[in-house]
Amino acid sequence: MARSNSLYFVIGALVIAVAGLGAYVIREETKPKGVEMSITGNGVKVEQN
């Protein structure tokens, strides 16, 4: 019985890892290209994507 429980745990961990990686890839692919500017209390921040 313990062997099947550990198998379910491994399969669940793999499913979560694949879902997380997919979400990361989608977020990176949909980022706007160009220059990103933000104004904070510490000043102006400019980053090139």
mmCIF entry with sequence, helices, sheets and N, C-alpha, C, O atoms, coordinates in Angstrom:
data_MODEL
# 
_entry.id   MODEL 
# 
_entity.id                         1 
_entity.type                       polymer 
_entity.pdbx_number_of_molecules   1 
# 
_entity_poly.entity_id                      1 
_entity_poly.type                           'polypeptide(L)' 
_entity_poly.nstd_linkage                   no 
_entity_poly.nstd_monomer                   no 
_entity_poly.pdbx_seq_one_letter_code       MARSNSLYFVIGALVIAVAGLGAYVIREETKPKGVEMSITGNGVKVEQN 
_entity_poly.pdbx_seq_one_letter_code_can   MARSNSLYFVIGALVIAVAGLGAYVIREETKPKGVEMSITGNGVKVEQN 
_entity_poly.pdbx_strand_id                 A 
# 
loop_
_entity_poly_seq.entity_id 
_entity_poly_seq.num 
_entity_poly_seq.mon_id 
_entity_poly_seq.hetero 
1 1  MET n 
1 2  ALA n 
1 3  ARG n 
1 4  SER n 
1 5  ASN n 
1 6  SER n 
1 7  LEU n 
1 8  TYR n 
1 9  PHE n 
1 10 VAL n 
1 11 ILE n 
1 12 GLY n 
1 13 ALA n 
1 14 LEU n 
1 15 VAL n 
1 16 ILE n 
1 17 ALA n 
1 18 VAL n 
1 19 ALA n 
1 20 GLY n 
1 21 LEU n 
1 22 GLY n 
1 23 ALA n 
1 24 TYR n 
1 25 VAL n 
1 26 ILE n 
1 27 ARG n 
1 28 GLU n 
1 29 GLU n 
1 30 THR n 
1 31 LYS n 
1 32 PRO n 
1 33 LYS n 
1 34 GLY n 
1 35 VAL n 
1 36 GLU n 
1 37 MET n 
1 38 SER n 
1 39 ILE n 
1 40 THR n 
1 41 GLY n 
1 42 ASN n 
1 43 GLY n 
1 44 VAL n 
1 45 LYS n 
1 46 VAL n 
1 47 GLU n 
1 48 GLN n 
1 49 ASN n 
# 
_struct_asym.id          A 
_struct_asym.entity_id   1 
# 
_struct_conf.conf_type_id            HELX_P 
_struct_conf.id                      HELX_P1 
_struct_conf.pdbx_PDB_helix_id       AA1 
_struct_conf.beg_label_comp_id       ALA 
_struct_conf.beg_label_asym_id       A 
_struct_conf.beg_label_seq_id        2 
_struct_conf.pdbx_beg_PDB_ins_code   ? 
_struct_conf.end_label_comp_id       GLU 
_struct_conf.end_label_asym_id       A 
_struct_conf.end_label_seq_id        29 
_struct_conf.pdbx_end_PDB_ins_code   ? 
_struct_conf.beg_auth_comp_id        ALA 
_struct_conf.beg_auth_asym_id        A 
_struct_conf.beg_auth_seq_id         2 
_struct_conf.end_auth_comp_id        GLU 
_struct_conf.end_auth_asym_id        A 
_struct_conf.end_auth_seq_id         29 
_struct_conf.pdbx_PDB_helix_class    1 
_struct_conf.details                 ? 
_struct_conf.pdbx_PDB_helix_length   28 
# 
_struct_conf_type.id          HELX_P 
_struct_conf_type.criteria    ? 
_struct_conf_type.reference   ? 
# 
_struct_sheet.id               AA1 
_struct_sheet.type             ? 
_struct_sheet.number_strands   2 
_struct_sheet.details          ? 
# 
_struct_sheet_order.sheet_id     AA1 
_struct_sheet_order.range_id_1   1 
_struct_sheet_order.range_id_2   2 
_struct_sheet_order.offset       ? 
_struct_sheet_order.sense        anti-parallel 
# 
loop_
_struct_sheet_range.sheet_id 
_struct_sheet_range.id 
_struct_sheet_range.beg_label_comp_id 
_struct_sheet_range.beg_label_asym_id 
_struct_sheet_range.beg_label_seq_id 
_struct_sheet_range.pdbx_beg_PDB_ins_code 
_struct_sheet_range.end_label_comp_id 
_struct_sheet_range.end_label_asym_id 
_struct_sheet_range.end_label_seq_id 
_struct_sheet_range.pdbx_end_PDB_ins_code 
_struct_sheet_range.beg_auth_comp_id 
_struct_sheet_range.beg_auth_asym_id 
_struct_sheet_range.beg_auth_seq_id 
_struct_sheet_range.end_auth_comp_id 
_struct_sheet_range.end_auth_asym_id 
_struct_sheet_range.end_auth_seq_id 
AA1 1 VAL A 35 ? THR A 40 ? VAL A 35 THR A 40 
AA1 2 GLY A 43 ? GLN A 48 ? GLY A 43 GLN A 48 
# 
loop_
_atom_site.group_PDB 
_atom_site.id 
_atom_site.type_symbol 
_atom_site.label_atom_id 
_atom_site.label_alt_id 
_atom_site.label_comp_id 
_atom_site.label_asym_id 
_atom_site.label_entity_id 
_atom_site.label_seq_id 
_atom_site.pdbx_PDB_ins_code 
_atom_site.Cartn_x 
_atom_site.Cartn_y 
_atom_site.Cartn_z 
_atom_site.occupancy 
_atom_site.B_iso_or_equiv 
_atom_site.pdbx_formal_charge 
_atom_site.auth_seq_id 
_atom_site.auth_comp_id 
_atom_site.auth_asym_id 
_atom_site.auth_atom_id 
_atom_site.pdbx_PDB_model_num 
ATOM 1   N N  . MET A 1 1  ? 0.820  -1.197 0.000   1.00 0.00 ? 1  MET A N  1 
ATOM 2   C CA . MET A 1 1  ? 0.000  0.000  0.000   1.00 0.00 ? 1  MET A CA 1 
ATOM 3   C C  . MET A 1 1  ? 0.864  1.261  0.000   1.00 0.00 ? 1  MET A C  1 
ATOM 4   O O  . MET A 1 1  ? 0.531  2.242  -0.665  1.00 0.00 ? 1  MET A O  1 
ATOM 5   N N  . ALA A 1 2  ? 1.959  1.238  0.736   1.00 0.00 ? 2  ALA A N  1 
ATOM 6   C CA . ALA A 1 2  ? 2.833  2.412  0.802   1.00 0.00 ? 2  ALA A CA 1 
ATOM 7   C C  . ALA A 1 2  ? 3.472  2.686  -0.556  1.00 0.00 ? 2  ALA A C  1 
ATOM 8   O O  . ALA A 1 2  ? 3.745  3.836  -0.898  1.00 0.00 ? 2  ALA A O  1 
ATOM 9   N N  . ARG A 1 3  ? 3.706  1.639  -1.319  1.00 0.00 ? 3  ARG A N  1 
ATOM 10  C CA . ARG A 1 3  ? 4.327  1.825  -2.628  1.00 0.00 ? 3  ARG A CA 1 
ATOM 11  C C  . ARG A 1 3  ? 3.398  2.578  -3.570  1.00 0.00 ? 3  ARG A C  1 
ATOM 12  O O  . ARG A 1 3  ? 3.858  3.444  -4.314  1.00 0.00 ? 3  ARG A O  1 
ATOM 13  N N  . SER A 1 4  ? 2.113  2.274  -3.558  1.00 0.00 ? 4  SER A N  1 
ATOM 14  C CA . SER A 1 4  ? 1.183  2.967  -4.447  1.00 0.00 ? 4  SER A CA 1 
ATOM 15  C C  . SER A 1 4  ? 0.982  4.414  -3.996  1.00 0.00 ? 4  SER A C  1 
ATOM 16  O O  . SER A 1 4  ? 0.773  5.298  -4.827  1.00 0.00 ? 4  SER A O  1 
ATOM 17  N N  . ASN A 1 5  ? 1.044  4.661  -2.676  1.00 0.00 ? 5  ASN A N  1 
ATOM 18  C CA . ASN A 1 5  ? 0.931  6.039  -2.193  1.00 0.00 ? 5  ASN A CA 1 
ATOM 19  C C  . ASN A 1 5  ? 2.110  6.881  -2.666  1.00 0.00 ? 5  ASN A C  1 
ATOM 20  O O  . ASN A 1 5  ? 1.928  8.034  -3.057  1.00 0.00 ? 5  ASN A O  1 
ATOM 21  N N  . SER A 1 6  ? 3.303  6.326  -2.634  1.00 0.00 ? 6  SER A N  1 
ATOM 22  C CA . SER A 1 6  ? 4.463  7.080  -3.096  1.00 0.00 ? 6  SER A CA 1 
ATOM 23  C C  . SER A 1 6  ? 4.408  7.281  -4.610  1.00 0.00 ? 6  SER A C  1 
ATOM 24  O O  . SER A 1 6  ? 4.880  8.299  -5.116  1.00 0.00 ? 6  SER A O  1 
ATOM 25  N N  . LEU A 1 7  ? 3.840  6.326  -5.328  1.00 0.00 ? 7  LEU A N  1 
ATOM 26  C CA . LEU A 1 7  ? 3.690  6.491  -6.773  1.00 0.00 ? 7  LEU A CA 1 
ATOM 27  C C  . LEU A 1 7  ? 2.728  7.637  -7.077  1.00 0.00 ? 7  LEU A C  1 
ATOM 28  O O  . LEU A 1 7  ? 2.993  8.439  -7.972  1.00 0.00 ? 7  LEU A O  1 
ATOM 29  N N  . TYR A 1 8  ? 1.620  7.725  -6.348  1.00 0.00 ? 8  TYR A N  1 
ATOM 30  C CA . TYR A 1 8  ? 0.688  8.842  -6.526  1.00 0.00 ? 8  TYR A CA 1 
ATOM 31  C C  . TYR A 1 8  ? 1.360  10.173 -6.182  1.00 0.00 ? 8  TYR A C  1 
ATOM 32  O O  . TYR A 1 8  ? 1.110  11.181 -6.844  1.00 0.00 ? 8  TYR A O  1 
ATOM 33  N N  . PHE A 1 9  ? 2.198  10.183 -5.167  1.00 0.00 ? 9  PHE A N  1 
ATOM 34  C CA . PHE A 1 9  ? 2.912  11.397 -4.790  1.00 0.00 ? 9  PHE A CA 1 
ATOM 35  C C  . PHE A 1 9  ? 3.851  11.844 -5.901  1.00 0.00 ? 9  PHE A C  1 
ATOM 36  O O  . PHE A 1 9  ? 3.892  13.029 -6.233  1.00 0.00 ? 9  PHE A O  1 
ATOM 37  N N  . VAL A 1 10 ? 4.599  10.925 -6.476  1.00 0.00 ? 10 VAL A N  1 
ATOM 38  C CA . VAL A 1 10 ? 5.534  11.253 -7.562  1.00 0.00 ? 10 VAL A CA 1 
ATOM 39  C C  . VAL A 1 10 ? 4.776  11.768 -8.781  1.00 0.00 ? 10 VAL A C  1 
ATOM 40  O O  . VAL A 1 10 ? 5.177  12.762 -9.386  1.00 0.00 ? 10 VAL A O  1 
ATOM 41  N N  . ILE A 1 11 ? 3.691  11.103 -9.143  1.00 0.00 ? 11 ILE A N  1 
ATOM 42  C CA . ILE A 1 11 ? 2.897  11.537 -10.289 1.00 0.00 ? 11 ILE A CA 1 
ATOM 43  C C  . ILE A 1 11 ? 2.309  12.925 -10.031 1.00 0.00 ? 11 ILE A C  1 
ATOM 44  O O  . ILE A 1 11 ? 2.320  13.772 -10.925 1.00 0.00 ? 11 ILE A O  1 
ATOM 45  N N  . GLY A 1 12 ? 1.805  13.167 -8.841  1.00 0.00 ? 12 GLY A N  1 
ATOM 46  C CA . GLY A 1 12 ? 1.266  14.484 -8.494  1.00 0.00 ? 12 GLY A CA 1 
ATOM 47  C C  . GLY A 1 12 ? 2.323  15.569 -8.553  1.00 0.00 ? 12 GLY A C  1 
ATOM 48  O O  . GLY A 1 12 ? 2.058  16.668 -9.041  1.00 0.00 ? 12 GLY A O  1 
ATOM 49  N N  . ALA A 1 13 ? 3.519  15.275 -8.060  1.00 0.00 ? 13 ALA A N  1 
ATOM 50  C CA . ALA A 1 13 ? 4.611  16.246 -8.102  1.00 0.00 ? 13 ALA A CA 1 
ATOM 51  C C  . ALA A 1 13 ? 4.995  16.570 -9.539  1.00 0.00 ? 13 ALA A C  1 
ATOM 52  O O  . ALA A 1 13 ? 5.271  17.726 -9.861  1.00 0.00 ? 13 ALA A O  1 
ATOM 53  N N  . LEU A 1 14 ? 5.017  15.561 -10.407 1.00 0.00 ? 14 LEU A N  1 
ATOM 54  C CA . LEU A 1 14 ? 5.331  15.796 -11.819 1.00 0.00 ? 14 LEU A CA 1 
ATOM 55  C C  . LEU A 1 14 ? 4.265  16.644 -12.496 1.00 0.00 ? 14 LEU A C  1 
ATOM 56  O O  . LEU A 1 14 ? 4.588  17.525 -13.291 1.00 0.00 ? 14 LEU A O  1 
ATOM 57  N N  . VAL A 1 15 ? 3.000  16.387 -12.190 1.00 0.00 ? 15 VAL A N  1 
ATOM 58  C CA . VAL A 1 15 ? 1.910  17.174 -12.778 1.00 0.00 ? 15 VAL A CA 1 
ATOM 59  C C  . VAL A 1 15 ? 2.026  18.632 -12.338 1.00 0.00 ? 15 VAL A C  1 
ATOM 60  O O  . VAL A 1 15 ? 1.847  19.537 -13.152 1.00 0.00 ? 15 VAL A O  1 
ATOM 61  N N  . ILE A 1 16 ? 2.322  18.868 -11.070 1.00 0.00 ? 16 ILE A N  1 
ATOM 62  C CA . ILE A 1 16 ? 2.464  20.235 -10.568 1.00 0.00 ? 16 ILE A CA 1 
ATOM 63  C C  . ILE A 1 16 ? 3.666  20.926 -11.217 1.00 0.00 ? 16 ILE A C  1 
ATOM 64  O O  . ILE A 1 16 ? 3.590  22.105 -11.565 1.00 0.00 ? 16 ILE A O  1 
ATOM 65  N N  . ALA A 1 17 ? 4.768  20.202 -11.379 1.00 0.00 ? 17 ALA A N  1 
ATOM 66  C CA . ALA A 1 17 ? 5.956  20.779 -12.006 1.00 0.00 ? 17 ALA A CA 1 
ATOM 67  C C  . ALA A 1 17 ? 5.686  21.162 -13.455 1.00 0.00 ? 17 ALA A C  1 
ATOM 68  O O  . ALA A 1 17 ? 6.099  22.235 -13.897 1.00 0.00 ? 17 ALA A O  1 
ATOM 69  N N  . VAL A 1 18 ? 5.003  20.304 -14.195 1.00 0.00 ? 18 VAL A N  1 
ATOM 70  C CA . VAL A 1 18 ? 4.695  20.602 -15.596 1.00 0.00 ? 18 VAL A CA 1 
ATOM 71  C C  . VAL A 1 18 ? 3.745  21.795 -15.691 1.00 0.00 ? 18 VAL A C  1 
ATOM 72  O O  . VAL A 1 18 ? 3.916  22.645 -16.565 1.00 0.00 ? 18 VAL A O  1 
ATOM 73  N N  . ALA A 1 19 ? 2.758  21.872 -14.818 1.00 0.00 ? 19 ALA A N  1 
ATOM 74  C CA . ALA A 1 19 ? 1.823  23.001 -14.827 1.00 0.00 ? 19 ALA A CA 1 
ATOM 75  C C  . ALA A 1 19 ? 2.554  24.302 -14.492 1.00 0.00 ? 19 ALA A C  1 
ATOM 76  O O  . ALA A 1 19 ? 2.310  25.328 -15.126 1.00 0.00 ? 19 ALA A O  1 
ATOM 77  N N  . GLY A 1 20 ? 3.432  24.267 -13.515 1.00 0.00 ? 20 GLY A N  1 
ATOM 78  C CA . GLY A 1 20 ? 4.195  25.462 -13.152 1.00 0.00 ? 20 GLY A CA 1 
ATOM 79  C C  . GLY A 1 20 ? 5.113  25.922 -14.263 1.00 0.00 ? 20 GLY A C  1 
ATOM 80  O O  . GLY A 1 20 ? 5.215  27.119 -14.531 1.00 0.00 ? 20 GLY A O  1 
ATOM 81  N N  . LEU A 1 21 ? 5.782  24.983 -14.913 1.00 0.00 ? 21 LEU A N  1 
ATOM 82  C CA . LEU A 1 21 ? 6.663  25.323 -16.027 1.00 0.00 ? 21 LEU A CA 1 
ATOM 83  C C  . LEU A 1 21 ? 5.860  25.902 -17.189 1.00 0.00 ? 21 LEU A C  1 
ATOM 84  O O  . LEU A 1 21 ? 6.298  26.856 -17.833 1.00 0.00 ? 21 LEU A O  1 
ATOM 85  N N  . GLY A 1 22 ? 4.703  25.337 -17.455 1.00 0.00 ? 22 GLY A N  1 
ATOM 86  C CA . GLY A 1 22 ? 3.849  25.859 -18.522 1.00 0.00 ? 22 GLY A CA 1 
ATOM 87  C C  . GLY A 1 22 ? 3.392  27.271 -18.231 1.00 0.00 ? 22 GLY A C  1 
ATOM 88  O O  . GLY A 1 22 ? 3.386  28.110 -19.133 1.00 0.00 ? 22 GLY A O  1 
ATOM 89  N N  . ALA A 1 23 ? 3.007  27.560 -16.994 1.00 0.00 ? 23 ALA A N  1 
ATOM 90  C CA . ALA A 1 23 ? 2.586  28.907 -16.617 1.00 0.00 ? 23 ALA A CA 1 
ATOM 91  C C  . ALA A 1 23 ? 3.739  29.892 -16.758 1.00 0.00 ? 23 ALA A C  1 
ATOM 92  O O  . ALA A 1 23 ? 3.540  31.020 -17.207 1.00 0.00 ? 23 ALA A O  1 
ATOM 93  N N  . TYR A 1 24 ? 4.938  29.476 -16.380 1.00 0.00 ? 24 TYR A N  1 
ATOM 94  C CA . TYR A 1 24 ? 6.112  30.340 -16.507 1.00 0.00 ? 24 TYR A CA 1 
ATOM 95  C C  . TYR A 1 24 ? 6.406  30.668 -17.970 1.00 0.00 ? 24 TYR A C  1 
ATOM 96  O O  . TYR A 1 24 ? 6.675  31.819 -18.311 1.00 0.00 ? 24 TYR A O  1 
ATOM 97  N N  . VAL A 1 25 ? 6.353  29.656 -18.827 1.00 0.00 ? 25 VAL A N  1 
ATOM 98  C CA . VAL A 1 25 ? 6.632  29.864 -20.254 1.00 0.00 ? 25 VAL A CA 1 
ATOM 99  C C  . VAL A 1 25 ? 5.596  30.790 -20.871 1.00 0.00 ? 25 VAL A C  1 
ATOM 100 O O  . VAL A 1 25 ? 5.946  31.682 -21.644 1.00 0.00 ? 25 VAL A O  1 
ATOM 101 N N  . ILE A 1 26 ? 4.333  30.590 -20.541 1.00 0.00 ? 26 ILE A N  1 
ATOM 102 C CA . ILE A 1 26 ? 3.281  31.448 -21.092 1.00 0.00 ? 26 ILE A CA 1 
ATOM 103 C C  . ILE A 1 26 ? 3.476  32.884 -20.626 1.00 0.00 ? 26 ILE A C  1 
ATOM 104 O O  . ILE A 1 26 ? 3.314  33.814 -21.416 1.00 0.00 ? 26 ILE A O  1 
ATOM 105 N N  . ARG A 1 27 ? 3.819  33.080 -19.361 1.00 0.00 ? 27 ARG A N  1 
ATOM 106 C CA . ARG A 1 27 ? 4.028  34.436 -18.837 1.00 0.00 ? 27 ARG A CA 1 
ATOM 107 C C  . ARG A 1 27 ? 5.202  35.113 -19.534 1.00 0.00 ? 27 ARG A C  1 
ATOM 108 O O  . ARG A 1 27 ? 5.126  36.299 -19.855 1.00 0.00 ? 27 ARG A O  1 
ATOM 109 N N  . GLU A 1 28 ? 6.286  34.377 -19.772 1.00 0.00 ? 28 GLU A N  1 
ATOM 110 C CA . GLU A 1 28 ? 7.453  34.956 -20.438 1.00 0.00 ? 28 GLU A CA 1 
ATOM 111 C C  . GLU A 1 28 ? 7.170  35.267 -21.905 1.00 0.00 ? 28 GLU A C  1 
ATOM 112 O O  . GLU A 1 28 ? 7.673  36.259 -22.432 1.00 0.00 ? 28 GLU A O  1 
ATOM 113 N N  . GLU A 1 29 ? 6.381  34.443 -22.561 1.00 0.00 ? 29 GLU A N  1 
ATOM 114 C CA . GLU A 1 29 ? 6.080  34.660 -23.978 1.00 0.00 ? 29 GLU A CA 1 
ATOM 115 C C  . GLU A 1 29 ? 5.143  35.842 -24.186 1.00 0.00 ? 29 GLU A C  1 
ATOM 116 O O  . GLU A 1 29 ? 5.188  36.470 -25.244 1.00 0.00 ? 29 GLU A O  1 
ATOM 117 N N  . THR A 1 30 ? 4.310  36.161 -23.226 1.00 0.00 ? 30 THR A N  1 
ATOM 118 C CA . THR A 1 30 ? 3.340  37.241 -23.395 1.00 0.00 ? 30 THR A CA 1 
ATOM 119 C C  . THR A 1 30 ? 3.828  38.563 -22.831 1.00 0.00 ? 30 THR A C  1 
ATOM 120 O O  . THR A 1 30 ? 3.070  39.533 -22.816 1.00 0.00 ? 30 THR A O  1 
ATOM 121 N N  . LYS A 1 31 ? 5.072  38.635 -22.365 1.00 0.00 ? 31 LYS A N  1 
ATOM 122 C CA . LYS A 1 31 ? 5.620  39.893 -21.878 1.00 0.00 ? 31 LYS A CA 1 
ATOM 123 C C  . LYS A 1 31 ? 5.775  40.858 -23.043 1.00 0.00 ? 31 LYS A C  1 
ATOM 124 O O  . LYS A 1 31 ? 6.190  40.456 -24.130 1.00 0.00 ? 31 LYS A O  1 
ATOM 125 N N  . PRO A 1 32 ? 5.448  42.120 -22.830 1.00 0.00 ? 32 PRO A N  1 
ATOM 126 C CA . PRO A 1 32 ? 5.657  43.090 -23.906 1.00 0.00 ? 32 PRO A CA 1 
ATOM 127 C C  . PRO A 1 32 ? 7.139  43.335 -24.139 1.00 0.00 ? 32 PRO A C  1 
ATOM 128 O O  . PRO A 1 32 ? 7.934  43.357 -23.200 1.00 0.00 ? 32 PRO A O  1 
ATOM 129 N N  . LYS A 1 33 ? 7.496  43.517 -25.395 1.00 0.00 ? 33 LYS A N  1 
ATOM 130 C CA . LYS A 1 33 ? 8.888  43.777 -25.755 1.00 0.00 ? 33 LYS A CA 1 
ATOM 131 C C  . LYS A 1 33 ? 9.139  45.275 -25.728 1.00 0.00 ? 33 LYS A C  1 
ATOM 132 O O  . LYS A 1 33 ? 8.226  46.062 -25.978 1.00 0.00 ? 33 LYS A O  1 
ATOM 133 N N  . GLY A 1 34 ? 10.353 45.674 -25.430 1.00 0.00 ? 34 GLY A N  1 
ATOM 134 C CA . GLY A 1 34 ? 10.697 47.086 -25.443 1.00 0.00 ? 34 GLY A CA 1 
ATOM 135 C C  . GLY A 1 34 ? 11.268 47.544 -24.120 1.00 0.00 ? 34 GLY A C  1 
ATOM 136 O O  . GLY A 1 34 ? 12.006 46.814 -23.458 1.00 0.00 ? 34 GLY A O  1 
ATOM 137 N N  . VAL A 1 35 ? 10.915 48.769 -23.739 1.00 0.00 ? 35 VAL A N  1 
ATOM 138 C CA . VAL A 1 35 ? 11.451 49.395 -22.537 1.00 0.00 ? 35 VAL A CA 1 
ATOM 139 C C  . VAL A 1 35 ? 10.347 49.491 -21.498 1.00 0.00 ? 35 VAL A C  1 
ATOM 140 O O  . VAL A 1 35 ? 9.213  49.856 -21.809 1.00 0.00 ? 35 VAL A O  1 
ATOM 141 N N  . GLU A 1 36 ? 10.689 49.161 -20.272 1.00 0.00 ? 36 GLU A N  1 
ATOM 142 C CA . GLU A 1 36 ? 9.740  49.241 -19.164 1.00 0.00 ? 36 GLU A CA 1 
ATOM 143 C C  . GLU A 1 36 ? 10.225 50.313 -18.199 1.00 0.00 ? 36 GLU A C  1 
ATOM 144 O O  . GLU A 1 36 ? 11.368 50.283 -17.744 1.00 0.00 ? 36 GLU A O  1 
ATOM 145 N N  . MET A 1 37 ? 9.346  51.259 -17.891 1.00 0.00 ? 37 MET A N  1 
ATOM 146 C CA . MET A 1 37 ? 9.686  52.340 -16.970 1.00 0.00 ? 37 MET A CA 1 
ATOM 147 C C  . MET A 1 37 ? 8.758  52.282 -15.763 1.00 0.00 ? 37 MET A C  1 
ATOM 148 O O  . MET A 1 37 ? 7.562  52.025 -15.900 1.00 0.00 ? 37 MET A O  1 
ATOM 149 N N  . SER A 1 38 ? 9.315  52.522 -14.588 1.00 0.00 ? 38 SER A N  1 
ATOM 150 C CA . SER A 1 38 ? 8.492  52.600 -13.388 1.00 0.00 ? 38 SER A CA 1 
ATOM 151 C C  . SER A 1 38 ? 9.028  53.706 -12.492 1.00 0.00 ? 38 SER A C  1 
ATOM 152 O O  . SER A 1 38 ? 10.238 53.904 -12.382 1.00 0.00 ? 38 SER A O  1 
ATOM 153 N N  . ILE A 1 39 ? 8.112  54.421 -11.857 1.00 0.00 ? 39 ILE A N  1 
ATOM 154 C CA . ILE A 1 39 ? 8.474  55.504 -10.957 1.00 0.00 ? 39 ILE A CA 1 
ATOM 155 C C  . ILE A 1 39 ? 8.086  55.078 -9.543  1.00 0.00 ? 39 ILE A C  1 
ATOM 156 O O  . ILE A 1 39 ? 6.920  54.799 -9.264  1.00 0.00 ? 39 ILE A O  1 
ATOM 157 N N  . THR A 1 40 ? 9.073  55.033 -8.664  1.00 0.00 ? 40 THR A N  1 
ATOM 158 C CA . THR A 1 40 ? 8.844  54.617 -7.293  1.00 0.00 ? 40 THR A CA 1 
ATOM 159 C C  . THR A 1 40 ? 9.351  55.714 -6.346  1.00 0.00 ? 40 THR A C  1 
ATOM 160 O O  . THR A 1 40 ? 9.830  56.759 -6.786  1.00 0.00 ? 40 THR A O  1 
ATOM 161 N N  . GLY A 1 41 ? 9.239  55.461 -5.079  1.00 0.00 ? 41 GLY A N  1 
ATOM 162 C CA . GLY A 1 41 ? 9.739  56.403 -4.096  1.00 0.00 ? 41 GLY A CA 1 
ATOM 163 C C  . GLY A 1 41 ? 11.255 56.554 -4.151  1.00 0.00 ? 41 GLY A C  1 
ATOM 164 O O  . GLY A 1 41 ? 11.800 57.552 -3.681  1.00 0.00 ? 41 GLY A O  1 
ATOM 165 N N  . ASN A 1 42 ? 11.934 55.562 -4.724  1.00 0.00 ? 42 ASN A N  1 
ATOM 166 C CA . ASN A 1 42 ? 13.392 55.588 -4.818  1.00 0.00 ? 42 ASN A CA 1 
ATOM 167 C C  . ASN A 1 42 ? 13.873 56.245 -6.091  1.00 0.00 ? 42 ASN A C  1 
ATOM 168 O O  . ASN A 1 42 ? 15.078 56.423 -6.267  1.00 0.00 ? 42 ASN A O  1 
ATOM 169 N N  . GLY A 1 43 ? 12.970 56.612 -6.984  1.00 0.00 ? 43 GLY A N  1 
ATOM 170 C CA . GLY A 1 43 ? 13.373 57.253 -8.237  1.00 0.00 ? 43 GLY A CA 1 
ATOM 171 C C  . GLY A 1 43 ? 12.755 56.574 -9.437  1.00 0.00 ? 43 GLY A C  1 
ATOM 172 O O  . GLY A 1 43 ? 11.767 55.849 -9.322  1.00 0.00 ? 43 GLY A O  1 
ATOM 173 N N  . VAL A 1 44 ? 13.353 56.820 -10.597 1.00 0.00 ? 44 VAL A N  1 
ATOM 174 C CA . VAL A 1 44 ? 12.862 56.268 -11.858 1.00 0.00 ? 44 VAL A CA 1 
ATOM 175 C C  . VAL A 1 44 ? 13.701 55.050 -12.206 1.00 0.00 ? 44 VAL A C  1 
ATOM 176 O O  . VAL A 1 44 ? 14.926 55.074 -12.089 1.00 0.00 ? 44 VAL A O  1 
ATOM 177 N N  . LYS A 1 45 ? 13.035 53.990 -12.632 1.00 0.00 ? 45 LYS A N  1 
ATOM 178 C CA . LYS A 1 45 ? 13.710 52.750 -13.009 1.00 0.00 ? 45 LYS A CA 1 
ATOM 179 C C  . LYS A 1 45 ? 13.372 52.438 -14.460 1.00 0.00 ? 45 LYS A C  1 
ATOM 180 O O  . LYS A 1 45 ? 12.197 52.384 -14.825 1.00 0.00 ? 45 LYS A O  1 
ATOM 181 N N  . VAL A 1 46 ? 14.398 52.232 -15.296 1.00 0.00 ? 46 VAL A N  1 
ATOM 182 C CA . VAL A 1 46 ? 14.203 51.933 -16.711 1.00 0.00 ? 46 VAL A CA 1 
ATOM 183 C C  . VAL A 1 46 ? 14.882 50.607 -16.997 1.00 0.00 ? 46 VAL A C  1 
ATOM 184 O O  . VAL A 1 46 ? 16.069 50.436 -16.716 1.00 0.00 ? 46 VAL A O  1 
ATOM 185 N N  . GLU A 1 47 ? 14.119 49.651 -17.566 1.00 0.00 ? 47 GLU A N  1 
ATOM 186 C CA . GLU A 1 47 ? 14.652 48.340 -17.918 1.00 0.00 ? 47 GLU A CA 1 
ATOM 187 C C  . GLU A 1 47 ? 14.331 48.036 -19.370 1.00 0.00 ? 47 GLU A C  1 
ATOM 188 O O  . GLU A 1 47 ? 13.237 48.335 -19.849 1.00 0.00 ? 47 GLU A O  1 
ATOM 189 N N  . GLN A 1 48 ? 15.283 47.444 -20.065 1.00 0.00 ? 48 GLN A N  1 
ATOM 190 C CA . GLN A 1 48 ? 15.067 47.018 -21.437 1.00 0.00 ? 48 GLN A CA 1 
ATOM 191 C C  . GLN A 1 48 ? 14.737 45.529 -21.436 1.00 0.00 ? 48 GLN A C  1 
ATOM 192 O O  . GLN A 1 48 ? 15.460 44.727 -20.845 1.00 0.00 ? 48 GLN A O  1 
ATOM 193 N N  . ASN A 1 49 ? 13.642 45.165 -22.102 1.00 0.00 ? 49 ASN A N  1 
ATOM 194 C CA . ASN A 1 49 ? 13.218 43.756 -22.156 1.00 0.00 ? 49 ASN A CA 1 
ATOM 195 C C  . ASN A 1 49 ? 13.825 43.075 -23.339 1.00 0.00 ? 49 ASN A C  1 
ATOM 196 O O  . ASN A 1 49 ? 13.588 41.886 -23.556 1.00 0.00 ? 49 ASN A O  1 
# 
